[in-house]
Amino acid sequence: MLIGRVEGTVVASQKDAGLKGMKLHVVQQTDASGQPKGSYVVAVDAVGAGVGELVLFASGSSARQTDITRNVPVDAVIMAVVDEVEIQGKTTFSKSDED
């Protein structure tokens, strides 16, 4: 699993039938405090994440392991919205601090 921030959405009117009805987001990988550190990926949203939220996402074959992405041609999936990250007893990210 990786941590990232939802930076935007993708709309595709022509797509594989397996992707119909799925929401697509642009996610940028971040560090544990939510600071950008990586490139962008397009990920299927399995949990109802919104733009600006910190999320957990998986890529590669792991992306096809959720209920909605099983046997669907996806390479990344958002599978959780992050509320808090704690490392060695210190909170590095808290969703409540962003509200």
N, C-alpha and C positions, 0 to 999 in steps of 0.2 A: 504494500500500500504506500501511496505517496500523499503528501499534503499539498494542496493547491488552492488558488482563489479563482472563483468564477468571474471572468472578466467580460463576458458577453455571450451572445447567443448566435446560433447558425440556423438559417431557414433554408431548407432544400425542398422544393416542390417536386422534383423528380428524384426518387430514391428507391432502393431495393425495397421490395414488399415487406421484408422483415423489420424495416425501420419505420414503417408507417405508425403514426401516433406517438413516436418517441421524441422527447424534447432533447435538443442538442445544445451544449454549452461549450464555450471556449474557456479552457482552464489553464492557468499559468502555475507551474510548480513553485512552491515557496519553501522557506525554511520553517522551523517549528514555531517561530514567532509571527509568521504570516508575511515575511518580507520576500519579495520576488527573488528567485534564484535560478529559474530554468526557463525552458522554452514553453510554447503554447501547444496544447492538444485539443482536439474536439472530442468531447466525451458525451455519451448518452447519460441522461439524468435519471437514475433509478429511484431517487428519494424526494424530489421536489425542491431542489436547491434553487437559490436565487442569485442574481448578479450581485457580486460583492462579498458573498459568503465564503468562508474558509471551509474546505471540504476534504474528505479522503477519497482518493480515486485509485483505480488499478488500471494497468495497461497490459497489452499482450493477451495471452490465452486466459489469464485471470479475469479479464474484462467480460468474458463469456460465461461466467459462473453465477451471475445473479438470476433470479427468476425471470426477469423480463429480457435479459440478453442471452440466455442459453440458446445456442445454435443460431445466433444472429451475427451478421458480419460487422462486428465492432472491434475496435482496438483499445478503447478506453471507456470506463464507466465510473460515474460518481455514485458511491455507495453509502456515504454518510455526510452529514453536516456537522462540523466541529463546534462544540460548545466551549471546550477548554483544553489546553495542552499544558501538562506539567512535566518538567524534567528535573530530576534530582531535588524534588521538593519545592521547586520554584515554578510559578505559573509564567509561562512564556507567551501564552495567548489566552484571552478570555473574550468570548462573544459579547458578554455584558459590557465590556469596556468600549466596544465599538458602537453600541446602540446610542 
